[in-house]
């Protein structure tokens, strides 16, 4: 402890608090006062308060993560839990065996930059930071850390390489690519792959929404289907599937479909009734009424569908596309080209965020404007 008189006549006193329990580093407190006695008293009171402050417990990141995940499971949908687990996995792989209280802001910021440099999108980096914030807020409330250091980090800008990668990805299939794709799906020999692809292209449903459809959801006479759930595949340690509410409240909707899809679904319904009649459909099974099932009459995995479609894209030379979601974007593109208004499109595809639909809408309308300009230029060229 020491005190000194300042140039303004006041006093400054510095005294020791208890060392940092985790690092062992010395901690000092300095206070000022009009007199030496007052400054010393203030410093001693502040040192006592600092010494009494809650001290973080020594917990590994993996341990805190496991505790947090158990609590988080009880508050959100299973799909949200899975998304957080995916976002957190690289962080747990790197820091799981480290004391969470010893991690610094720079450790988190460096990790986010490293994730950026693996060419993942800015959206995915933001999702990772959100998950980390949830983890560290839980740690702070349970006295595992002194503060939530994630709040002081920033989302790094996307580098040029990753941004170019995102921009190079096609947003939708062109007309000739749609024809090639459907032809490929039809000849793939995969059970119900063609009607499933046709359903996605004709309705804009998400793959989970399509795989969750039951025959009770479909009116084959009025050409309408009801979206009220999505198929969720549980984590590998749990296994199995479950039907959960759709992505957002706006995802609950009724969607009309065309005659071509109606004919395909009617053909499937006939096959479904035959399977029930000969005992291939177990009426006691919770999956008995699903429209799309595998040969074992179990739900179809979304990753399986994506793998089938990816093979077809590659086989037919459809470049810069992957997965199933592009079929949803292609449907939106069809609606834009058909002149359907933006609010109607949003309602049909169950978008609550206008930016998602607007991005595709703007891209397509710019392309249509370019085509229109080309036609005008070509027309006037004959007079020059």
Residue pairs with C-beta under 8 A, 6 or more apart in sequence:
1 13
1 14
1 15
1 16
1 40
1 43
2 13
2 14
3 11
3 12
3 13
3 14
3 36
3 39
3 40
4 11
4 12
5 11
5 36
6 12
6 32
10 32
10 33
10 34
10 39
11 32
11 33
11 34
11 35
11 36
11 38
11 39
11 40
12 30
12 31
12 32
12 39
13 30
13 31
13 32
13 33
13 36
13 39
13 40
13 42
13 43
14 28
14 29
14 30
14 43
15 28
15 29
15 40
15 43
15 44
15 47
16 26
16 27
16 28
16 29
16 47
17 27
17 28
17 29
17 46
17 47
17 48
17 50
17 51
18 27
18 50
18 51
19 25
19 26
19 27
20 27
21 55
21 56
22 55
22 56
22 58
22 99
22 101
22 102
23 102
27 50
29 43
29 46
29 47
29 50
30 43
31 39
31 42
31 43
31 45
31 46
32 39
32 42
33 39
33 40
33 41
33 42
54 143
55 143
56 101
56 143
56 144
56 145
56 146
57 101
57 142
57 143
57 144
58 99
58 101
59 99
59 100
59 101
59 139
59 144
60 96
60 97
60 98
60 99
60 100
61 91
61 92
61 95
61 96
61 97
61 98
61 99
61 100
61 103
62 92
62 96
62 97
64 100
64 135
64 138
64 139
64 142
64 144
65 88
65 92
65 96
65 135
67 138
67 142
68 134
68 135
68 138
68 139
69 81
69 84
69 85
71 138
72 81
72 84
72 134
73 81
77 232
77 244
77 245
78 232
78 234
78 242
78 244
79 230
79 232
79 244
79 247
81 235
82 232
82 234
82 235
83 127
84 131
84 134
85 235
87 124
87 127
87 128
87 130
87 131
88 128
88 131
88 132
88 135
90 111
90 115
90 128
91 111
91 128
91 132
94 111
95 103
95 107
95 111
100 136
100 139
100 144
100 145
101 144
101 145
101 146
103 145
103 149
104 149
105 149
105 152
105 153
108 132
108 149
108 150
108 153
109 153
109 154
109 156
112 125
112 128
112 129
112 153
112 155
112 156
113 156
115 124
115 125
115 128
116 122
116 125
116 156
116 157
116 158
116 159
116 162
117 159
119 161
119 162
119 165
120 162
121 158
121 162
121 166
122 155
122 157
122 158
125 155
125 156
125 158
126 155
129 150
129 153
129 155
132 150
133 148
133 150
133 151
135 150
136 145
136 148
136 149
136 150
137 148
137 150
139 145
139 148
140 146
140 147
140 148
158 166
168 320
169 320
169 321
170 319
170 320
170 321
170 326
171 326
171 329
171 333
171 359
171 360
171 363
172 326
172 329
172 330
172 332
172 333
172 360
172 364
173 181
173 318
173 321
173 326
173 327
173 330
177 316
177 318
178 201
178 330
180 316
180 317
180 318
181 197
181 309
181 312
181 313
181 316
181 318
182 194
182 197
182 198
182 201
183 316
184 312
184 315
184 316
185 193
185 194
185 197
185 308
185 309
185 312
186 194
188 194
188 308
188 311
188 312
190 308
191 294
191 295
192 268
192 292
192 293
193 305
193 308
194 264
195 261
195 264
195 265
195 267
195 268
195 292
196 210
196 292
196 300
196 305
197 309
197 327
198 260
198 261
198 264
199 205
199 210
199 213
199 257
199 261
199 265
200 207
200 210
200 324
200 327
200 328
200 331
201 327
201 330
201 331
201 334
202 257
202 258
202 260
202 261
202 331
203 210
203 225
203 255
203 257
203 261
203 331
204 255
204 328
204 331
204 332
204 335
204 348
204 349
205 213
205 227
205 255
205 328
206 230
206 246
206 247
206 251
206 325
206 328
206 350
207 302
207 305
207 306
207 324
207 325
208 230
208 231
208 232
208 302
209 227
209 229
209 230
209 246
209 251
210 292
211 230
211 231
211 290
211 292
211 299
211 300
211 302
211 305
212 229
212 230
212 231
212 243
212 290
213 225
213 290
213 291
213 292
214 289
214 290
214 291
215 269
215 272
215 289
215 291
216 289
217 225
217 226
217 227
217 228
217 291
218 224
218 225
218 226
218 265
218 291
219 225
220 262
220 265
220 266
220 269
223 256
223 257
223 258
223 259
223 261
223 262
224 254
224 255
224 256
224 257
225 254
225 255
225 257
226 253
226 254
227 246
227 251
227 252
227 253
227 254
227 255
227 350
228 245
228 246
228 252
229 243
229 244
229 245
229 246
230 243
230 244
230 245
230 246
230 247
230 251
231 241
231 242
231 243
231 299
231 302
232 241
232 242
232 243
232 244
233 240
233 241
233 299
233 301
233 302
233 303
234 240
234 241
234 242
241 287
241 298
241 299
245 252
246 252
246 350
247 350
248 350
248 352
249 352
250 346
250 347
250 350
250 351
250 352
251 350
251 352
252 350
253 347
253 348
253 350
255 348
265 291
268 291
272 281
272 291
275 281
275 297
276 283
276 288
280 297
281 288
281 297
282 288
282 297
285 297
287 293
287 297
287 298
287 299
288 297
290 299
292 300
293 299
293 300
294 300
302 324
305 324
306 322
306 323
306 324
309 323
309 324
309 327
310 322
310 323
312 318
313 319
313 321
313 322
328 349
329 360
331 349
332 345
332 349
332 357
332 360
332 361
333 360
333 364
335 344
335 345
335 348
336 345
336 360
336 361
336 364
336 365
336 368
337 364
337 368
340 348
342 354
342 357
342 358
342 361
345 351
345 357
345 361
346 352
346 354
346 357
349 357
351 357
